[in-house]
Amino acid sequence: MSVAKVTEITATSDKSFDDAVRMGVERASKTLKNITSAWVKDQQIKIAGGKITHYRVHLKVTFVLED
């Protein structure tokens, strides 16, 4: 039997939502062990001068706790 924990993180990219997700998961992997999944809870964009400047995602990351 395993026990998992879910934590929320926010990641931002100036390229795309996909890049923000990738960067968020890569960064979480440096600190959290045994990541099994991530869920995109929310997406936002920042706009300046009528153009998109940043893509932001809020992720719920699931990881299995070690014994």
PyMOL Python script that loads the backbone (N, CA, C, O; Angstrom):
from pymol import cmd

cmd.read_pdbstr("""\
ATOM      1  N   MET A   1       0.842  -1.175   0.000  1.00  0.00           N
ATOM      2  CA  MET A   1       0.000   0.000   0.000  1.00  0.00           C
ATOM      3  C   MET A   1       0.888   1.239   0.000  1.00  0.00           C
ATOM      4  O   MET A   1       1.938   1.254   0.642  1.00  0.00           O
ATOM      5  N   SER A   2       0.474   2.263  -0.709  1.00  0.00           N
ATOM      6  CA  SER A   2       1.245   3.502  -0.735  1.00  0.00           C
ATOM      7  C   SER A   2       0.367   4.678  -0.318  1.00  0.00           C
ATOM      8  O   SER A   2      -0.859   4.634  -0.424  1.00  0.00           O
ATOM      9  N   VAL A   3       1.019   5.710   0.150  1.00  0.00           N
ATOM     10  CA  VAL A   3       0.340   6.934   0.552  1.00  0.00           C
ATOM     11  C   VAL A   3       0.940   8.069  -0.269  1.00  0.00           C
ATOM     12  O   VAL A   3       2.160   8.182  -0.396  1.00  0.00           O
ATOM     13  N   ALA A   4       0.073   8.904  -0.823  1.00  0.00           N
ATOM     14  CA  ALA A   4       0.528  10.010  -1.653  1.00  0.00           C
ATOM     15  C   ALA A   4       0.125  11.340  -1.032  1.00  0.00           C
ATOM     16  O   ALA A   4      -0.813  11.419  -0.238  1.00  0.00           O
ATOM     17  N   LYS A   5       0.851  12.370  -1.410  1.00  0.00           N
ATOM     18  CA  LYS A   5       0.549  13.725  -0.963  1.00  0.00           C
ATOM     19  C   LYS A   5       0.419  14.604  -2.187  1.00  0.00           C
ATOM     20  O   LYS A   5       1.066  14.362  -3.206  1.00  0.00           O
ATOM     21  N   VAL A   6      -0.422  15.633  -2.088  1.00  0.00           N
ATOM     22  CA  VAL A   6      -0.612  16.585  -3.176  1.00  0.00           C
ATOM     23  C   VAL A   6      -0.183  17.961  -2.689  1.00  0.00           C
ATOM     24  O   VAL A   6      -0.573  18.394  -1.605  1.00  0.00           O
ATOM     25  N   THR A   7       0.617  18.643  -3.493  1.00  0.00           N
ATOM     26  CA  THR A   7       1.032  20.001  -3.174  1.00  0.00           C
ATOM     27  C   THR A   7       0.756  20.900  -4.371  1.00  0.00           C
ATOM     28  O   THR A   7       0.763  20.435  -5.511  1.00  0.00           O
ATOM     29  N   GLU A   8       0.515  22.174  -4.124  1.00  0.00           N
ATOM     30  CA  GLU A   8       0.230  23.114  -5.205  1.00  0.00           C
ATOM     31  C   GLU A   8       1.442  23.988  -5.474  1.00  0.00           C
ATOM     32  O   GLU A   8       2.113  24.448  -4.550  1.00  0.00           O
ATOM     33  N   ILE A   9       1.714  24.210  -6.761  1.00  0.00           N
ATOM     34  CA  ILE A   9       2.791  25.113  -7.158  1.00  0.00           C
ATOM     35  C   ILE A   9       2.294  26.005  -8.289  1.00  0.00           C
ATOM     36  O   ILE A   9       1.310  25.691  -8.960  1.00  0.00           O
ATOM     37  N   THR A  10       2.980  27.107  -8.487  1.00  0.00           N
ATOM     38  CA  THR A  10       2.686  28.028  -9.585  1.00  0.00           C
ATOM     39  C   THR A  10       3.952  28.186 -10.406  1.00  0.00           C
ATOM     40  O   THR A  10       5.040  28.349  -9.854  1.00  0.00           O
ATOM     41  N   ALA A  11       3.813  28.137 -11.725  1.00  0.00           N
ATOM     42  CA  ALA A  11       4.966  28.306 -12.618  1.00  0.00           C
ATOM     43  C   ALA A  11       4.602  29.291 -13.720  1.00  0.00           C
ATOM     44  O   ALA A  11       3.456  29.346 -14.166  1.00  0.00           O
ATOM     45  N   THR A  12       5.588  30.066 -14.153  1.00  0.00           N
ATOM     46  CA  THR A  12       5.363  31.094 -15.168  1.00  0.00           C
ATOM     47  C   THR A  12       6.382  30.946 -16.296  1.00  0.00           C
ATOM     48  O   THR A  12       7.544  30.610 -16.065  1.00  0.00           O
ATOM     49  N   SER A  13       5.921  31.203 -17.519  1.00  0.00           N
ATOM     50  CA  SER A  13       6.789  31.175 -18.691  1.00  0.00           C
ATOM     51  C   SER A  13       6.427  32.342 -19.601  1.00  0.00           C
ATOM     52  O   SER A  13       5.279  32.786 -19.622  1.00  0.00           O
ATOM     53  N   ASP A  14       7.399  32.834 -20.347  1.00  0.00           N
ATOM     54  CA  ASP A  14       7.089  33.871 -21.334  1.00  0.00           C
ATOM     55  C   ASP A  14       6.859  33.264 -22.718  1.00  0.00           C
ATOM     56  O   ASP A  14       6.660  33.989 -23.693  1.00  0.00           O
ATOM     57  N   LYS A  15       6.887  31.911 -22.803  1.00  0.00           N
ATOM     58  CA  LYS A  15       6.719  31.226 -24.087  1.00  0.00           C
ATOM     59  C   LYS A  15       5.322  30.649 -24.298  1.00  0.00           C
ATOM     60  O   LYS A  15       4.670  30.954 -25.297  1.00  0.00           O
ATOM     61  N   SER A  16       4.849  29.800 -23.342  1.00  0.00           N
ATOM     62  CA  SER A  16       3.570  29.108 -23.530  1.00  0.00           C
ATOM     63  C   SER A  16       3.119  28.446 -22.229  1.00  0.00           C
ATOM     64  O   SER A  16       3.885  28.332 -21.272  1.00  0.00           O
ATOM     65  N   PHE A  17       1.859  28.014 -22.218  1.00  0.00           N
ATOM     66  CA  PHE A  17       1.354  27.252 -21.078  1.00  0.00           C
ATOM     67  C   PHE A  17       2.122  25.938 -20.946  1.00  0.00           C
ATOM     68  O   PHE A  17       2.484  25.537 -19.840  1.00  0.00           O
ATOM     69  N   ASP A  18       2.370  25.270 -22.071  1.00  0.00           N
ATOM     70  CA  ASP A  18       3.106  24.005 -22.043  1.00  0.00           C
ATOM     71  C   ASP A  18       4.488  24.186 -21.415  1.00  0.00           C
ATOM     72  O   ASP A  18       4.937  23.348 -20.633  1.00  0.00           O
ATOM     73  N   ASP A  19       5.150  25.274 -21.758  1.00  0.00           N
ATOM     74  CA  ASP A  19       6.472  25.536 -21.203  1.00  0.00           C
ATOM     75  C   ASP A  19       6.379  25.806 -19.700  1.00  0.00           C
ATOM     76  O   ASP A  19       7.251  25.379 -18.943  1.00  0.00           O
ATOM     77  N   ALA A  20       5.341  26.505 -19.263  1.00  0.00           N
ATOM     78  CA  ALA A  20       5.153  26.769 -17.833  1.00  0.00           C
ATOM     79  C   ALA A  20       4.934  25.461 -17.073  1.00  0.00           C
ATOM     80  O   ALA A  20       5.474  25.279 -15.982  1.00  0.00           O
ATOM     81  N   VAL A  21       4.145  24.552 -17.646  1.00  0.00           N
ATOM     82  CA  VAL A  21       3.921  23.247 -17.008  1.00  0.00           C
ATOM     83  C   VAL A  21       5.229  22.477 -16.920  1.00  0.00           C
ATOM     84  O   VAL A  21       5.560  21.929 -15.868  1.00  0.00           O
ATOM     85  N   ARG A  22       5.973  22.433 -18.014  1.00  0.00           N
ATOM     86  CA  ARG A  22       7.253  21.719 -18.050  1.00  0.00           C
ATOM     87  C   ARG A  22       8.211  22.280 -17.008  1.00  0.00           C
ATOM     88  O   ARG A  22       8.845  21.521 -16.275  1.00  0.00           O
ATOM     89  N   MET A  23       8.318  23.594 -16.940  1.00  0.00           N
ATOM     90  CA  MET A  23       9.225  24.228 -15.984  1.00  0.00           C
ATOM     91  C   MET A  23       8.784  23.946 -14.545  1.00  0.00           C
ATOM     92  O   MET A  23       9.622  23.712 -13.674  1.00  0.00           O
ATOM     93  N   GLY A  24       7.482  23.966 -14.296  1.00  0.00           N
ATOM     94  CA  GLY A  24       6.969  23.683 -12.959  1.00  0.00           C
ATOM     95  C   GLY A  24       7.272  22.265 -12.508  1.00  0.00           C
ATOM     96  O   GLY A  24       7.690  22.046 -11.371  1.00  0.00           O
ATOM     97  N   VAL A  25       7.059  21.296 -13.402  1.00  0.00           N
ATOM     98  CA  VAL A  25       7.317  19.893 -13.065  1.00  0.00           C
ATOM     99  C   VAL A  25       8.816  19.650 -12.887  1.00  0.00           C
ATOM    100  O   VAL A  25       9.225  18.945 -11.965  1.00  0.00           O
ATOM    101  N   GLU A  26       9.634  20.229 -13.765  1.00  0.00           N
ATOM    102  CA  GLU A  26      11.081  20.065 -13.632  1.00  0.00           C
ATOM    103  C   GLU A  26      11.584  20.635 -12.314  1.00  0.00           C
ATOM    104  O   GLU A  26      12.425  20.026 -11.653  1.00  0.00           O
ATOM    105  N   ARG A  27      11.078  21.795 -11.931  1.00  0.00           N
ATOM    106  CA  ARG A  27      11.518  22.407 -10.672  1.00  0.00           C
ATOM    107  C   ARG A  27      11.021  21.610  -9.477  1.00  0.00           C
ATOM    108  O   ARG A  27      11.774  21.402  -8.525  1.00  0.00           O
ATOM    109  N   ALA A  28       9.776  21.160  -9.504  1.00  0.00           N
ATOM    110  CA  ALA A  28       9.236  20.355  -8.402  1.00  0.00           C
ATOM    111  C   ALA A  28      10.040  19.071  -8.240  1.00  0.00           C
ATOM    112  O   ALA A  28      10.242  18.601  -7.121  1.00  0.00           O
ATOM    113  N   SER A  29      10.498  18.504  -9.346  1.00  0.00           N
ATOM    114  CA  SER A  29      11.265  17.250  -9.307  1.00  0.00           C
ATOM    115  C   SER A  29      12.604  17.397  -8.597  1.00  0.00           C
ATOM    116  O   SER A  29      13.175  16.406  -8.140  1.00  0.00           O
ATOM    117  N   LYS A  30      13.110  18.621  -8.502  1.00  0.00           N
ATOM    118  CA  LYS A  30      14.370  18.844  -7.799  1.00  0.00           C
ATOM    119  C   LYS A  30      14.198  18.709  -6.289  1.00  0.00           C
ATOM    120  O   LYS A  30      15.148  18.375  -5.581  1.00  0.00           O
ATOM    121  N   THR A  31      13.002  18.965  -5.802  1.00  0.00           N
ATOM    122  CA  THR A  31      12.733  18.947  -4.359  1.00  0.00           C
ATOM    123  C   THR A  31      11.907  17.736  -3.939  1.00  0.00           C
ATOM    124  O   THR A  31      12.172  17.139  -2.896  1.00  0.00           O
ATOM    125  N   LEU A  32      10.915  17.371  -4.737  1.00  0.00           N
ATOM    126  CA  LEU A  32       9.999  16.282  -4.395  1.00  0.00           C
ATOM    127  C   LEU A  32      10.439  14.986  -5.067  1.00  0.00           C
ATOM    128  O   LEU A  32      10.803  14.980  -6.243  1.00  0.00           O
ATOM    129  N   LYS A  33      10.402  13.897  -4.317  1.00  0.00           N
ATOM    130  CA  LYS A  33      10.723  12.585  -4.877  1.00  0.00           C
ATOM    131  C   LYS A  33       9.437  11.846  -5.198  1.00  0.00           C
ATOM    132  O   LYS A  33       8.398  12.113  -4.594  1.00  0.00           O
ATOM    133  N   ASN A  34       9.498  10.929  -6.133  1.00  0.00           N
ATOM    134  CA  ASN A  34       8.393  10.028  -6.481  1.00  0.00           C
ATOM    135  C   ASN A  34       7.158  10.751  -7.009  1.00  0.00           C
ATOM    136  O   ASN A  34       6.034  10.376  -6.675  1.00  0.00           O
ATOM    137  N   ILE A  35       7.354  11.791  -7.838  1.00  0.00           N
ATOM    138  CA  ILE A  35       6.209  12.464  -8.456  1.00  0.00           C
ATOM    139  C   ILE A  35       5.555  11.503  -9.432  1.00  0.00           C
ATOM    140  O   ILE A  35       6.225  10.903 -10.272  1.00  0.00           O
ATOM    141  N   THR A  36       4.237  11.360  -9.313  1.00  0.00           N
ATOM    142  CA  THR A  36       3.513  10.433 -10.183  1.00  0.00           C
ATOM    143  C   THR A  36       2.583  11.136 -11.163  1.00  0.00           C
ATOM    144  O   THR A  36       2.263  10.581 -12.214  1.00  0.00           O
ATOM    145  N   SER A  37       2.143  12.358 -10.833  1.00  0.00           N
ATOM    146  CA  SER A  37       1.237  13.062 -11.740  1.00  0.00           C
ATOM    147  C   SER A  37       1.149  14.528 -11.362  1.00  0.00           C
ATOM    148  O   SER A  37       1.569  14.938 -10.280  1.00  0.00           O
ATOM    149  N   ALA A  38       0.593  15.308 -12.280  1.00  0.00           N
ATOM    150  CA  ALA A  38       0.322  16.723 -12.023  1.00  0.00           C
ATOM    151  C   ALA A  38      -0.971  17.089 -12.740  1.00  0.00           C
ATOM    152  O   ALA A  38      -1.265  16.580 -13.822  1.00  0.00           O
ATOM    153  N   TRP A  39      -1.718  17.961 -12.131  1.00  0.00           N
ATOM    154  CA  TRP A  39      -3.000  18.396 -12.682  1.00  0.00           C
ATOM    155  C   TRP A  39      -2.964  19.907 -12.809  1.00  0.00           C
ATOM    156  O   TRP A  39      -2.627  20.599 -11.849  1.00  0.00           O
ATOM    157  N   VAL A  40      -3.308  20.433 -13.984  1.00  0.00           N
ATOM    158  CA  VAL A  40      -3.353  21.876 -14.192  1.00  0.00           C
ATOM    159  C   VAL A  40      -4.672  22.377 -13.614  1.00  0.00           C
ATOM    160  O   VAL A  40      -5.740  22.163 -14.186  1.00  0.00           O
ATOM    161  N   LYS A  41      -4.577  23.041 -12.481  1.00  0.00           N
ATOM    162  CA  LYS A  41      -5.756  23.536 -11.769  1.00  0.00           C
ATOM    163  C   LYS A  41      -6.293  24.806 -12.419  1.00  0.00           C
ATOM    164  O   LYS A  41      -7.505  25.009 -12.492  1.00  0.00           O
ATOM    165  N   ASP A  42      -5.380  25.664 -12.894  1.00  0.00           N
ATOM    166  CA  ASP A  42      -5.789  26.970 -13.415  1.00  0.00           C
ATOM    167  C   ASP A  42      -4.727  27.494 -14.367  1.00  0.00           C
ATOM    168  O   ASP A  42      -3.548  27.159 -14.246  1.00  0.00           O
ATOM    169  N   GLN A  43      -5.153  28.313 -15.308  1.00  0.00           N
ATOM    170  CA  GLN A  43      -4.230  28.962 -16.232  1.00  0.00           C
ATOM    171  C   GLN A  43      -4.559  30.452 -16.268  1.00  0.00           C
ATOM    172  O   GLN A  43      -5.725  30.840 -16.196  1.00  0.00           O
ATOM    173  N   GLN A  44      -3.527  31.279 -16.379  1.00  0.00           N
ATOM    174  CA  GLN A  44      -3.713  32.727 -16.478  1.00  0.00           C
ATOM    175  C   GLN A  44      -2.689  33.283 -17.457  1.00  0.00           C
ATOM    176  O   GLN A  44      -1.648  32.675 -17.709  1.00  0.00           O
ATOM    177  N   ILE A  45      -3.006  34.436 -17.996  1.00  0.00           N
ATOM    178  CA  ILE A  45      -2.028  35.146 -18.824  1.00  0.00           C
ATOM    179  C   ILE A  45      -1.886  36.560 -18.297  1.00  0.00           C
ATOM    180  O   ILE A  45      -2.820  37.115 -17.719  1.00  0.00           O
ATOM    181  N   LYS A  46      -0.706  37.142 -18.502  1.00  0.00           N
ATOM    182  CA  LYS A  46      -0.476  38.550 -18.207  1.00  0.00           C
ATOM    183  C   LYS A  46      -0.362  39.259 -19.547  1.00  0.00           C
ATOM    184  O   LYS A  46       0.249  38.749 -20.485  1.00  0.00           O
ATOM    185  N   ILE A  47      -0.958  40.442 -19.623  1.00  0.00           N
ATOM    186  CA  ILE A  47      -0.995  41.197 -20.871  1.00  0.00           C
ATOM    187  C   ILE A  47      -0.432  42.589 -20.633  1.00  0.00           C
ATOM    188  O   ILE A  47      -0.735  43.224 -19.622  1.00  0.00           O
ATOM    189  N   ALA A  48       0.382  43.059 -21.558  1.00  0.00           N
ATOM    190  CA  ALA A  48       0.902  44.430 -21.529  1.00  0.00           C
ATOM    191  C   ALA A  48       0.910  44.959 -22.953  1.00  0.00           C
ATOM    192  O   ALA A  48       1.414  44.296 -23.860  1.00  0.00           O
ATOM    193  N   GLY A  49       0.369  46.119 -23.151  1.00  0.00           N
ATOM    194  CA  GLY A  49       0.339  46.715 -24.487  1.00  0.00           C
ATOM    195  C   GLY A  49      -0.439  45.888 -25.490  1.00  0.00           C
ATOM    196  O   GLY A  49      -0.127  45.886 -26.680  1.00  0.00           O
ATOM    197  N   GLY A  50      -1.465  45.178 -25.003  1.00  0.00           N
ATOM    198  CA  GLY A  50      -2.293  44.372 -25.891  1.00  0.00           C
ATOM    199  C   GLY A  50      -1.668  43.049 -26.305  1.00  0.00           C
ATOM    200  O   GLY A  50      -2.224  42.343 -27.147  1.00  0.00           O
ATOM    201  N   LYS A  51      -0.522  42.700 -25.729  1.00  0.00           N
ATOM    202  CA  LYS A  51       0.155  41.448 -26.075  1.00  0.00           C
ATOM    203  C   LYS A  51       0.372  40.600 -24.824  1.00  0.00           C
ATOM    204  O   LYS A  51       0.544  41.122 -23.722  1.00  0.00           O
ATOM    205  N   ILE A  52       0.358  39.282 -25.019  1.00  0.00           N
ATOM    206  CA  ILE A  52       0.615  38.363 -23.911  1.00  0.00           C
ATOM    207  C   ILE A  52       2.093  38.429 -23.547  1.00  0.00           C
ATOM    208  O   ILE A  52       2.967  38.291 -24.403  1.00  0.00           O
ATOM    209  N   THR A  53       2.357  38.644 -22.251  1.00  0.00           N
ATOM    210  CA  THR A  53       3.742  38.726 -21.801  1.00  0.00           C
ATOM    211  C   THR A  53       4.155  37.508 -20.975  1.00  0.00           C
ATOM    212  O   THR A  53       5.332  37.146 -20.962  1.00  0.00           O
ATOM    213  N   HIS A  54       3.206  36.873 -20.289  1.00  0.00           N
ATOM    214  CA  HIS A  54       3.522  35.711 -19.459  1.00  0.00           C
ATOM    215  C   HIS A  54       2.346  34.739 -19.425  1.00  0.00           C
ATOM    216  O   HIS A  54       1.180  35.131 -19.464  1.00  0.00           O
ATOM    217  N   TYR A  55       2.694  33.471 -19.352  1.00  0.00           N
ATOM    218  CA  TYR A  55       1.726  32.386 -19.180  1.00  0.00           C
ATOM    219  C   TYR A  55       1.960  31.799 -17.798  1.00  0.00           C
ATOM    220  O   TYR A  55       3.090  31.456 -17.450  1.00  0.00           O
ATOM    221  N   ARG A  56       0.898  31.681 -17.006  1.00  0.00           N
ATOM    222  CA  ARG A  56       1.041  31.163 -15.642  1.00  0.00           C
ATOM    223  C   ARG A  56       0.103  29.980 -15.447  1.00  0.00           C
ATOM    224  O   ARG A  56      -1.057  30.015 -15.858  1.00  0.00           O
ATOM    225  N   VAL A  57       0.625  28.930 -14.812  1.00  0.00           N
ATOM    226  CA  VAL A  57      -0.195  27.764 -14.480  1.00  0.00           C
ATOM    227  C   VAL A  57      -0.108  27.478 -12.988  1.00  0.00           C
ATOM    228  O   VAL A  57       0.934  27.662 -12.358  1.00  0.00           O
ATOM    229  N   HIS A  58      -1.222  27.026 -12.444  1.00  0.00           N
ATOM    230  CA  HIS A  58      -1.273  26.551 -11.059  1.00  0.00           C
ATOM    231  C   HIS A  58      -1.419  25.039 -11.148  1.00  0.00           C
ATOM    232  O   HIS A  58      -2.388  24.539 -11.718  1.00  0.00           O
ATOM    233  N   LEU A  59      -0.464  24.315 -10.591  1.00  0.00           N
ATOM    234  CA  LEU A  59      -0.430  22.867 -10.699  1.00  0.00           C
ATOM    235  C   LEU A  59      -0.661  22.214  -9.342  1.00  0.00           C
ATOM    236  O   LEU A  59      -0.232  22.729  -8.309  1.00  0.00           O
ATOM    237  N   LYS A  60      -1.339  21.081  -9.361  1.00  0.00           N
ATOM    238  CA  LYS A  60      -1.422  20.204  -8.200  1.00  0.00           C
ATOM    239  C   LYS A  60      -0.533  19.011  -8.537  1.00  0.00           C
ATOM    240  O   LYS A  60      -0.814  18.259  -9.471  1.00  0.00           O
ATOM    241  N   VAL A  61       0.532  18.848  -7.776  1.00  0.00           N
ATOM    242  CA  VAL A  61       1.518  17.799  -8.028  1.00  0.00           C
ATOM    243  C   VAL A  61       1.342  16.690  -6.990  1.00  0.00           C
ATOM    244  O   VAL A  61       1.304  16.951  -5.788  1.00  0.00           O
ATOM    245  N   THR A  62       1.236  15.450  -7.470  1.00  0.00           N
ATOM    246  CA  THR A  62       1.074  14.300  -6.593  1.00  0.00           C
ATOM    247  C   THR A  62       2.377  13.528  -6.521  1.00  0.00           C
ATOM    248  O   THR A  62       3.005  13.245  -7.541  1.00  0.00           O
ATOM    249  N   PHE A  63       2.782  13.186  -5.283  1.00  0.00           N
ATOM    250  CA  PHE A  63       3.985  12.378  -5.106  1.00  0.00           C
ATOM    251  C   PHE A  63       3.739  11.363  -4.007  1.00  0.00           C
ATOM    252  O   PHE A  63       3.014  11.623  -3.047  1.00  0.00           O
ATOM    253  N   VAL A  64       4.365  10.185  -4.168  1.00  0.00           N
ATOM    254  CA  VAL A  64       4.198   9.086  -3.222  1.00  0.00           C
ATOM    255  C   VAL A  64       5.203   9.254  -2.091  1.00  0.00           C
ATOM    256  O   VAL A  64       6.389   9.481  -2.331  1.00  0.00           O
ATOM    257  N   LEU A  65       4.722   9.141  -0.858  1.00  0.00           N
ATOM    258  CA  LEU A  65       5.581   9.256   0.320  1.00  0.00           C
ATOM    259  C   LEU A  65       6.389   7.970   0.510  1.00  0.00           C
ATOM    260  O   LEU A  65       5.885   6.866   0.304  1.00  0.00           O
ATOM    261  N   GLU A  66       7.642   8.137   0.903  1.00  0.00           N
ATOM    262  CA  GLU A  66       8.494   6.997   1.162  1.00  0.00           C
ATOM    263  C   GLU A  66       8.199   6.417   2.538  1.00  0.00           C
ATOM    264  O   GLU A  66       7.746   7.125   3.438  1.00  0.00           O
ATOM    265  N   ASP A  67       8.461   5.122   2.693  1.00  0.00           N
ATOM    266  CA  ASP A  67       8.270   4.472   3.997  1.00  0.00           C
ATOM    267  C   ASP A  67       9.366   4.859   4.960  1.00  0.00           C
ATOM    268  O   ASP A  67       9.368   4.407   6.106  1.00  0.00           O
TER     269      ASP A  67
END
""", "prot")
cmd.dss("prot")
cmd.show_as("cartoon", "prot")
cmd.util.cbc("prot")
cmd.orient("prot")
